[in-house]
Amino acid sequence: MKKMHVEYELADETTGTVRILAADKIAFEAFARSHGQPVEDGPKALTYMLFAALQRTGVVPTAADFSDFVTSTLLDLAPSQTAGDEENPTR
């Protein structure tokens, strides 16, 4: 399975890379549905998954607001995927 990572830069000059987990993807889906927005890939989905991952890892406070994160905190992001383990997980 390929693993998704996002490299980020924040307004306070914090930079890093975080792995996007299933929990972050589910958080985006819940956010989109609760705001009447389509659940589809794109910049907003990626940004929300990053937001959820940074909250999960403690980089961004859990009480932070997504709109503020987009307009005041996040400067840039770049997704990437890495190959997963070569071993067959069904063994």
C-alpha positions in Angstrom: 0.0 0.0 0.0 1.3 3.5 -0.9 1.6 5.9 2.0 0.6 9.6 1.6 2.8 12.3 3.1 2.4 16.1 2.9 5.3 18.5 3.2 4.1 21.8 4.7 5.3 25.4 5.6 3.5 27.5 8.2 3.4 31.2 8.7 5.6 30.9 11.9 8.3 29.4 9.7 7.6 25.8 10.9 8.2 23.3 8.2 7.9 19.5 8.1 6.4 16.4 6.7 3.4 14.5 8.1 1.9 11.2 7.1 -1.8 11.3 6.3 -3.6 8.4 8.0 -7.1 7.0 7.5 -8.3 9.0 10.5 -7.3 12.2 8.7 -9.1 11.1 5.5 -12.2 10.3 7.5 -12.0 13.7 9.3 -12.1 15.4 5.9 -15.1 13.4 4.8 -17.0 14.2 8.0 -16.1 17.9 7.6 -17.2 18.0 4.0 -20.5 16.3 4.7 -21.3 18.4 7.8 -20.7 21.6 5.7 -22.8 20.4 2.7 -19.7 20.2 0.4 -18.8 17.4 -2.0 -16.4 14.7 -0.8 -13.9 14.8 -3.7 -10.2 15.0 -4.2 -8.7 18.4 -4.7 -6.8 21.2 -2.9 -9.4 21.6 -0.2 -9.5 17.9 0.6 -5.7 17.8 0.8 -5.6 20.9 3.0 -8.2 19.5 5.4 -6.4 16.2 5.7 -3.2 18.1 6.4 -5.0 20.2 9.0 -6.4 17.0 10.7 -2.9 15.4 10.7 -1.3 18.5 12.2 -3.9 18.5 14.9 -3.4 14.8 15.5 0.3 15.3 15.9 0.1 18.4 18.1 1.6 20.9 15.6 -1.8 22.7 15.4 -4.0 23.0 18.5 -7.1 20.9 18.3 -9.2 24.0 19.0 -7.9 25.7 15.8 -10.3 26.7 13.1 -9.9 25.4 9.6 -10.7 28.7 7.9 -8.1 30.5 10.1 -5.6 27.7 9.3 -6.0 28.3 5.6 -6.0 32.1 5.6 -3.4 32.8 8.4 -1.4 29.7 9.2 -0.7 27.6 6.1 1.7 29.1 3.5 2.3 26.1 1.3 1.9 22.3 1.0 3.1 19.6 -1.3 1.8 16.0 -1.3 3.8 12.9 -2.1 3.4 9.1 -2.0 5.9 6.5 -1.0 5.8 2.8 -1.8 4.6 0.7 1.1 6.2 -2.5 2.4 7.2 -5.0 -0.2 6.0 -7.9 1.9 2.6 -9.4 1.1 0.3 -8.3 4.0 -2.0 -11.3 3.5 0.6 -13.8 4.7 
